[in-house]
Amino acid sequence: MEYKGVRNCSKGILIKNLNKMNNNRRDFIKTAGLLGAGVITGCSQQTEATNTKKSSNPFPQTHRQEFNMSGYAAPKLDTVRVGIIGIGNRGSSMVRAFTQIEGVEIKAVCDVEPERVTKALNSIKDIPNHTPTSYTDGEDAWKKLCERDDIDLVYICTPWHLHTEIAVFAMEHEKHAASERPIAFSIDDCWKLVATSERTRKHCCNMTQSSHHGMSAVALNMVRQGFFGDVIHGEGCYIHELANDRYFYNKTTGYQNMWRLKENSTRNGNLYTDSGVDSVAQIMDINCGDKMDYLVSISSDDFTMGKKIKQLADNDPFFEPYADKKFRGNMNVTVVRTNKGRTMMIQHDVSSPRPRPQTLDLVSGTGGIFMYHNQSPAIATNHNGWLAQEEFQSLIEKYTPRMMKRFDELEGQMSDERRNDVRPMDWRLIDCLRNGLPLEMSVYDGVLYSAISSLSGWSVANEGNSVKVPDFTSGAWETNKRGMNVELNSGGTTKLI
């Protein structure tokens, strides 16, 4: 008998090996008889170990679209009656901003801290047509505001985890809802907002800067005019140091009840995706011609927040519960692939000492590239180098969209002391509602941008495994028309005052 692999063995070694094989066989048969009694579990453990890779679709879709809110135009409102919930840093600025937009009446404001409401109302006491009612009696006072029958739009500026609950309640009480970002805290929240908006036919808008103004608007217009050819790749970010002695570590000047510190101590991934993804998503026609397919995400370790908290806890008992927390990694990088084969990279870092860059970093296409570098935008059409300043400026002037020009024109007519409080997206939200136009971004856009937080967190927890991105349009992305009307083909009639 000849055995493959032992042709050159001596006879003694061959016999020894055969005896060993026979002994192993007898041991196996003896062992196998005990399987029925459950003594041997190694086989089942091995099977489990070989199937540890998590599903790439942990958020399966069951929703069917009841009504397509993309492109939906609600009945126009000559006067938009507004209720504002959450009068902190953002909410107090929105109180001032809404008094500067024609056709707006602030009917009510709400916050759990009465002194914030008082301060905000004092800031507009000399402005006519705004005498809002205050709601400060408890954590559920916002429900009384939403239940009023003389409010058209509820604007939400609360901590993140309350955004969805308030928006859903507002829509169920026949109000349009607009929220500071992110509008949703989980994938379930996203679907609740979609279902409620479709059922009530009330707008649900995530207020993100997007492409209403600045170089993001110019780049979007250049893409739509074909300057960059077919878009291949885009990059966006939200990077600047918020984890500092003013916002994250100061109980007086920081976020109410230190809620943002808590978020960073209990979650990982990209916690604030909207500012990084919205401009790139608009450029790639996401939800209206293309869709996000899947993403992967990784985070660095935390090198700053944990050390800072331990130092604070040595002298202040308030921080002791956070001293042993595992904080979110400083840098998160999320990469998305779209159905049409494009890619986008989204970065997030609010706890490293970095200056704030623009939210739109790069657009790369078959005809050229746009990039921000050290706060200086640049354009190239080949590998020979960036365009000279004169040629670059000529392109900016050529491709500055009508929406941007109209807002600058209106803002230029305002007094110096009232200028710069209103953001272009605030003006356009009211302008669309007053003219009975579809909003620039639908509920599907808002929930998609917010969903990336949960999706990136799942991918980070699973060593960067890919995860499918839910299609919140339920297939309508293939035929939806673009929402962002940078050329201002309709509307633009609302003034700034």
Buried (B, 14 or more C-beta within 10 A) or exposed (E): EEEEEEEEEEEEEBEEEEEEEEEEEEEEEEEEEEEEEEEEEEEEEEEEEEEEEBEBEBBEEEBEBEEBBBBBBBEEBEBBBBBBBBBBBBBBBBBBBBBBBBBBBBBBBBBBEEEBBBBBBEBBEEBEEBEBBBBBEEEEBBBBBBEBEEBBBBBBBBBBEBBBBBBBBBBBBEBBBBBBBBBBBBBEBBBBBBBBBBEBEBBBBBBBBBBBBBBBBBBBBBBBEEBBEEBBBBBBBBBBBBBBEEBBBEEEEBBBEBBBBBBBBEBBBBBBBBBBBBBBBBBBBBBBBBBBBBBBBBBEEBEBBBEBBBEBBEEEEEBEEBEEBEBBBBBBBBBBBBBBEBBBBBBBBBBBEBEEBBBBBBBBBEBBBBBBEEEEBBBBBEEEEBBEEEEBEEBBEEBBBBBBEBBEEBBEEBEEEBEEBBBBBBBBBBBBBBBEBBBBBBBBBBBBBBBBBBBBBBBBBBEBBBBBBBBBBBEBBEEBEBBBBBEBEBBBEBBBB
